[in-house]
Amino acid sequence: MSRVLRIELRRSVAFGAVLTLLLGGAVLLYAAPQRWSAGWMALAMTQRQYLVLLWPSALAAGAWQARREHRANVAELFASTARPPALRALPVLGALAIAAAGGYLAAAAVAVPWIIDTASYLPAASFAVAAVGVVSLVAAAWLGLALGRLLPSPFTAPAAAVAGMGLLLTIPALFRDREWLTMLFSPMYGMGQYTDYQTVDGRVSAAQAIWLAALAVAGGLLVAAGNRRARLVALLPLALGAGLGLLVIPRGADFPRNPVDPAAQELVCRPGTPRVCVSRVHEALLPEVVPLAQRALTTLAKLPDAPTSAQEDLTTYFGDPPPPPGPDIVPIPVHFGSDGHLAAGDDVLRRILNGFVGLNYSCPGGHDTPVIRAAVSWLTGREPVAEPEEPAEYHPRAVTLWQGLRRLPEAEAAARVAAVRKAAMTCADTDGLLNGGSR
C-alpha cells in the first residue's frame, strides 16, 4: 500500500495542492502579521479564518483530481481489478489527505520564525484549533473528489471553489441568531481575535472536529461508492456527525462568545522593585515593558499618594471584567506589534499616563479629553499635542489648562491633577478642577 501511495502522490494533484495551500496560506499570513504576532493561539485562529480561501482551494483540488482521472480514462481499468472499490479509493484519498494536511501545516510552519522568540505561551487549545483546520481541509479535498467523479467536467473544479466560498460566507446568515450552529458548521467562523487572551472553547473544537470528520467520511464513502445505494449510505455519517456535534457543542446561554483563557491572563512579574507585571501571553514583552513602567512611575511620583507598582491592563470589552487594580498600581496597555515586539513603544508612556490620570471608558458620559490631556502634559512637562480629527476646541482648551497648571506651585498643581484622577475614576465631573474648582 505504501508503494501505491507514493505513486499516487507523484501522479495526482497532491504536489500542486500542497504548493497552493502552502503559498496561499503563507501569503495570507504575512499580508497581515499583526493579526497573529501575539502568539500560537493567535496564529492558529488567524489561519482558521483564512479557510474562507483555503477550504474552497482544497475542494477544487479534489474535483480537479477527479477530472484528471476521467481524462486519463482509468476508471474502467481500475474497475477491472479484483480489489474492492473501497481499497481502490484509499491511495488517492490518502494522497489528497496528506496534501491538504501538509499544505496547511507547512503554511503555519512558515510563520513560526516570525514569533518563535516572543511567543512564550503555548496553550493546548491551540493544537485543537489547528487540528480542526486540518480535518476541514481533508474533508474539503475528499468532497471535491467525490463531486468531481459525479460531475467529471472541466468546470466542476472552479464551480466547486466558488460554491465552497459562497457556502462559508452564507452559513452565518442561514443561522442568524443561533451563533452556536454557525460555529458548528463553519470552520472559519468566530476565529477573529479581539484580544490576545482569547481562545476557543474545547467543547466547540470537539463538536467541530466531530462534524468535519463526519463530512470527510461521507466524502470518502462517496468516492468509494460503486452504486446509488452505496451513495445513499455514504450520507449517513453526515446525519450522525451533525447529531453528535449538536450534543457536544454548548448552546444558548452556555455558548461561550469570545471566550478568554484565564491562564493567558495570569500575571507574570519581574523580580525586584518596582513591581512590574504582565500577562502570561505577553511574558516575552516584560523586558520591553519594565523601562516604560519605571518611567511612568517616576513621572507619577510627583502626585500625592503616588503609585508604586505597575501591571498590564487586563480589561476586555466582553466577558467578566477582571478586578480593578488598586490605587497604588498603574495599569499598562500591552499589545504585540506586527514584528512580535511591543506595539507603539514610543506611545505607550502617554497611554499609561492617560489611563492612570483619568481616561475611564466605562463612564456613561465619557471623559473630558482636554482636562485629561492638560493633566498628563503637566506630568510630562510637554505641551499638549492635538489629535487628528478631534473637535477644534479640544486643543486650545487643553493648552490653556496646561499653561494654568504651569503657573501654579508644584504642590498645588499636583493636588489638582490628583483631584482630576479621583473624579475621573468615579465618573464624576472633572470640569473646573484644574482651574481650582471644588475638589
C-alpha positions in Angstrom: 0.0 0.0 0.0 2.9 2.4 0.8 4.3 1.9 -2.7 0.9 2.6 -4.3 0.5 5.7 -2.1 3.9 7.0 -3.2 2.9 6.5 -6.8 -0.4 8.3 -6.2 1.4 11.2 -4.5 3.6 11.6 -7.6 0.9 11.2 -10.3 -2.0 13.0 -8.6 -2.6 16.7 -7.9 -1.1 16.2 -4.4 2.0 18.3 -5.1 0.0 21.1 -6.7 -2.4 21.1 -3.8 0.4 21.3 -1.3 2.0 24.1 -3.2 -1.3 26.0 -3.5 -2.2 25.7 0.2 1.4 26.5 1.3 1.9 29.6 -0.9 -1.7 30.8 -0.4 -1.6 30.3 3.4 1.8 31.9 3.7 0.9 34.9 1.6 -2.3 35.5 3.6 -0.5 35.2 6.9 2.4 37.5 6.0 0.0 40.0 4.4 -1.2 41.0 8.0 1.3 39.6 10.6 -0.1 41.9 13.2 -3.2 39.6 13.4 -1.2 36.6 14.7 2.0 38.1 16.1 0.6 37.7 19.6 1.4 34.0 19.8 0.4 30.5 19.0 -3.3 30.8 19.6 -3.5 33.9 17.5 -1.7 32.1 14.7 -4.0 29.1 14.9 -7.1 31.2 14.9 -6.0 33.5 12.1 -5.1 30.5 9.9 -8.6 29.2 10.6 -10.1 32.5 9.4 -8.2 32.1 6.1 -10.1 28.9 5.4 -12.5 31.2 3.6 -10.0 30.9 0.7 -8.1 27.7 1.6 -11.2 25.5 2.0 -12.5 26.2 -1.5 -9.0 25.6 -2.8 -8.9 22.2 -1.3 -12.4 21.5 -2.6 -11.3 22.5 -6.1 -8.1 20.3 -5.8 -10.2 17.2 -5.1 -12.5 18.0 -8.0 -9.5 18.6 -10.4 -8.0 15.2 -9.4 -11.3 13.5 -10.4 -11.2 15.4 -13.7 -7.6 14.1 -14.4 -8.7 10.6 -13.7 -11.6 11.0 -16.1 -9.4 12.4 -18.9 -7.0 9.5 -18.4 -9.9 7.0 -18.8 -8.6 5.0 -15.8 -12.0 4.3 -14.2 -12.6 1.2 -16.4 -9.1 0.0 -15.8 -9.4 0.3 -12.1 -12.9 -1.4 -12.1 -11.4 -4.5 -13.9 -9.1 -5.2 -10.9 -10.1 -7.7 -8.2 -9.7 -5.2 -5.4 -13.0 -3.8 -4.0 -13.8 -0.1 -4.7 -13.0 1.0 -1.1 -9.4 -0.3 -1.3 -9.0 1.1 -4.8 -10.0 4.5 -3.5 -7.6 4.5 -0.5 -4.4 5.6 -2.3 -6.0 8.7 -3.9 -7.8 9.6 -0.7 -4.6 9.2 1.3 -2.7 11.3 -1.2 -5.2 14.1 -1.0 -5.3 13.9 2.8 -1.5 14.2 3.0 -1.6 17.1 0.6 -4.3 19.0 2.4 -2.8 18.5 5.9 0.8 19.1 4.7 0.0 22.3 2.9 -2.0 23.7 5.9 0.7 22.8 8.4 3.5 23.9 6.2 2.0 27.4 5.9 1.8 27.5 9.7 5.5 26.4 9.9 6.5 29.3 7.6 5.0 31.7 10.2 6.8 30.1 13.1 10.2 32.0 12.7 8.3 35.3 13.0 7.1 34.6 16.5 9.4 31.9 17.8 11.3 34.4 20.0 8.3 36.2 21.5 5.5 33.6 21.7 6.3 32.1 25.1 2.7 30.9 25.9 1.6 27.7 24.1 -1.9 26.7 25.2 -3.1 23.1 24.5 -6.2 24.6 22.9 -4.1 26.0 20.0 -3.4 22.4 18.9 -7.1 21.6 18.9 -7.8 24.7 16.8 -5.1 23.8 14.3 -6.3 20.1 14.1 -9.8 21.2 13.3 -8.4 23.3 10.4 -6.5 20.2 9.1 -9.6 18.0 9.3 -11.7 20.6 7.5 -9.2 20.7 4.5 -9.1 16.9 4.3 -12.9 16.9 4.3 -12.9 19.6 1.5 -10.5 17.6 -0.7 -12.4 14.4 -0.3 -15.7 16.1 -1.0 -14.2 17.7 -4.1 -13.0 14.3 -5.3 -16.5 12.8 -4.9 -18.1 15.8 -6.6 -15.6 15.6 -9.4 -16.3 11.9 -10.0 -20.1 12.6 -10.0 -19.7 15.5 -12.4 -16.4 15.0 -14.4 -16.5 18.3 -16.2 -13.7 20.9 -16.6 -16.0 23.4 -15.0 -16.5 21.4 -11.8 -13.4 22.4 -10.0 -13.8 26.2 -10.5 -17.5 26.0 -9.8 -16.8 24.0 -6.6 -14.3 26.6 -5.4 -16.9 29.4 -5.9 -19.7 27.4 -4.4 -17.5 26.5 -1.4 -16.6 30.1 -0.7 -20.2 31.1 -1.1 -21.3 28.4 1.4 -18.8 29.5 4.0 -19.9 33.1 3.7 -23.6 32.2 3.7 -23.6 29.9 6.8 -23.8 32.8 9.3 -26.8 34.3 7.5 -28.5 30.9 7.4 -28.5 30.5 11.2 -28.6 34.2 12.1 -29.0 34.5 15.9 -28.0 30.8 16.5 -24.3 31.5 16.7 -23.6 28.1 18.1 -24.9 26.4 14.9 -22.7 28.7 12.8 -19.7 27.7 14.9 -20.5 24.0 14.5 -20.9 24.0 10.7 -18.4 26.7 9.7 -14.7 26.0 10.2 -13.8 29.7 9.9 -16.5 31.5 11.8 -15.7 33.0 15.2 -11.9 32.9 14.7 -11.3 36.6 14.9 -9.2 37.5 17.9 -10.4 40.7 19.6 -7.9 40.3 22.5 -4.6 38.4 22.9 -6.3 36.4 25.7 -9.0 35.0 23.5 -9.3 31.3 23.0 -11.7 28.7 21.5 -13.7 26.6 23.9 -12.7 23.0 24.0 -16.3 21.8 23.6 -16.6 23.9 20.4 -13.5 22.5 19.0 -14.6 18.9 19.8 -18.0 19.5 18.2 -16.4 21.0 15.1 -14.0 18.1 14.8 -16.9 15.6 15.0 -18.8 17.3 12.3 -15.8 17.8 10.0 -14.7 14.2 10.5 -18.2 13.0 9.5 -18.0 15.3 6.5 -14.7 13.7 5.5 -16.0 10.2 6.0 -19.0 11.0 3.9 -16.8 12.3 1.1 -14.6 9.2 1.3 -17.6 6.9 1.1 -18.9 8.7 -1.8 -15.6 8.3 -3.6 -15.6 4.6 -2.9 -19.3 4.1 -3.7 -20.0 1.9 -6.7 -23.8 2.3 -7.0 -26.7 4.5 -5.9 -27.4 2.6 -2.8 -23.8 3.0 -1.6 -24.0 6.7 -2.3 -27.1 7.0 -0.1 -25.4 5.1 2.7 -22.5 7.5 2.4 -24.8 10.3 3.5 -25.4 8.6 6.9 -22.2 9.9 8.5 -23.5 13.4 7.9 -26.6 12.8 10.0 -24.6 11.1 12.7 -21.9 13.8 12.8 -24.4 16.6 12.9 -26.3 14.8 15.7 -23.2 14.2 17.8 -21.9 17.7 17.2 -25.2 19.2 18.3 -25.0 17.1 21.5 -21.4 18.3 22.3 -21.5 22.0 21.4 -22.7 24.4 24.1 -25.8 26.4 23.1 -28.0 29.2 24.3 -26.7 30.9 27.4 -24.0 28.4 27.8 -22.4 29.2 24.4 -19.1 31.0 25.1 -18.8 34.1 22.9 -15.3 35.3 22.5 -14.0 33.2 25.5 -11.0 34.3 27.4 -8.2 32.0 28.6 -7.7 32.6 32.3 -4.2 31.1 32.1 -3.3 33.6 29.4 -4.3 36.4 31.8 -2.2 35.2 34.7 0.3 37.8 35.8 4.0 37.2 35.5 6.1 39.7 37.4 9.7 40.7 37.3 11.8 40.2 40.4 12.7 43.2 42.5 11.2 46.7 42.8 9.3 48.4 41.5 6.9 45.5 40.9 6.0 45.3 37.2 3.7 42.5 35.9 2.3 41.4 32.5 0.0 38.6 31.5 1.4 35.2 30.7 0.6 35.6 27.0 2.8 38.7 27.0 5.6 37.4 29.2 8.2 37.8 26.4 7.4 41.6 26.4 8.2 42.0 30.0 11.8 43.3 29.4 10.4 45.9 27.0 7.6 46.9 29.4 9.8 47.3 32.5 11.7 50.5 31.4 8.4 52.2 30.3 6.7 51.3 33.6 9.6 52.7 35.5 9.4 55.9 33.5 5.7 56.1 34.2 6.2 55.6 37.9 8.9 58.2 38.0 6.7 60.7 36.2 3.8 60.0 38.6 5.9 60.2 41.7 5.2 64.0 41.9 1.5 63.2 42.7 0.2 62.8 46.3 -0.1 59.1 47.2 1.8 58.2 44.1 1.6 54.6 42.7 4.4 52.2 43.5 3.9 49.3 41.0 2.6 48.7 37.5 0.7 45.8 35.9 -0.8 45.0 32.5 -4.3 46.3 32.0 -6.3 43.1 31.6 -9.6 44.8 30.6 -11.5 43.4 27.7 -14.7 44.6 26.0 -16.6 41.3 26.6 -16.9 38.7 29.3 -16.5 39.2 33.0 -14.2 42.2 33.7 -11.1 41.4 35.8 -10.9 43.0 39.3 -9.7 46.6 39.0 -6.1 47.3 40.1 -5.5 49.0 43.4 -5.0 52.8 43.7 -1.2 52.2 44.0 -1.0 50.3 40.7 -0.5 51.8 37.3 -2.4 49.9 34.5 -0.3 49.4 31.4 -1.7 48.7 27.9 0.3 45.9 26.4 -0.1 44.7 22.9 2.1 42.9 20.4 3.1 44.8 17.2 3.4 43.2 13.8 7.0 42.4 14.5 6.3 40.4 17.6 7.5 43.2 19.9 5.7 45.8 22.0 3.3 47.8 19.9 3.7 51.6 19.7 6.6 51.6 22.2 7.0 55.4 21.9 3.3 56.0 22.6 2.9 53.5 25.5 4.1 56.0 28.1 1.5 58.6 27.1 -1.2 55.9 27.1 -0.1 54.7 30.5 -0.4 58.2 31.9 -3.7 58.8 30.2 -5.1 55.6 31.7 -3.9 56.4 35.2 -5.0 60.0 35.3 -8.5 59.6 34.0 -9.3 58.0 30.7 -12.2 55.9 32.1 -14.1 54.5 29.2 -16.6 52.8 31.5 -18.2 56.1 32.4 -21.6 56.6 30.7 -20.8 60.3 29.9 -17.3 59.6 28.7 -14.4 61.8 29.9 -13.3 65.4 29.5 -10.4 65.0 27.0 -8.9 68.5 27.2 -8.7 68.2 31.1 -7.1 64.8 30.9 -4.6 65.9 28.2 -3.6 69.0 30.2 -3.1 67.0 33.3 -0.9 64.4 31.5 1.0 67.2 29.8 1.8 68.8 33.1 3.1 65.5 34.4 5.4 65.0 31.4 6.4 68.7 31.1 5.5 68.8 27.4 2.9 70.9 25.7 -0.3 69.2 24.7 -0.4 67.8 21.2 -3.6 67.8 19.1 -5.0 64.5 17.9 -6.2 64.2 14.3 -9.9 64.6 13.5 -10.7 65.8 17.0 -13.1 68.7 17.7 -11.4 72.0 17.0 -11.9 73.4 20.6 -10.1 70.5 22.3 -6.5 71.5 21.7 -6.8 75.3 22.6 -8.6 74.4 25.8 -6.0 71.8 26.7 -3.2 74.2 26.1 -4.9 76.9 28.3 -5.4 74.5 31.2 -1.8 73.2 30.9 -0.4 76.8 30.9 -2.5 77.5 34.0 -1.0 74.4 35.8 2.5 75.5 34.9 2.0 78.9 36.7 1.0 77.2 39.9 3.3 76.0 42.7 4.1 72.3 42.0 2.3 71.1 45.1 -0.9 72.9 44.2 -0.7 71.7 40.6 -0.1 68.1 41.7 -3.1 68.3 44.0 -5.3 69.5 41.2 -4.1 66.7 38.9 -4.8 64.2 41.7 -8.3 65.6 42.1 -8.9 65.1 38.3 -7.8 61.4 38.7 -10.1 60.8 41.7 -13.1 62.4 39.9 -12.5 60.5 36.7 -12.2 57.1 38.4 -15.6 57.6 39.9 -17.1 59.1 36.8 -17.6 62.4 38.5 -17.4 65.8 36.7 -13.8 66.9 36.1 -14.7 70.3 34.6 -13.1 73.2 36.6 -10.8 71.0 38.7 -7.7 72.2 37.0 -8.9 75.8 37.4 -9.2 75.5 41.1 -12.8 74.4 41.3 -14.2 72.2 44.0 -12.0 69.2 44.9 
